Amino acid sequence: MISNIGIPGIILIVVIALIVFGPNKLPELGRAAGRTLKEFKSATKDLTNFDDDTEEKKANKKA
């Protein structure tokens, strides 16, 4: 679905975002979105590491 947007769609979204939020607020929103994605990625990584550690402990108990 997102792959069908294209360049004109992206330009339209940026223009609407500029109108709604204003040019001063947009960089702040971008930083907040970046921090959120970074935190989500870190939490996901921690969960996968926890799962790996749990599986290793189970394997060590069986052996």
Helices and strands as residue ranges (DSSP letters): G 2-4, H 6-21, H 26-62
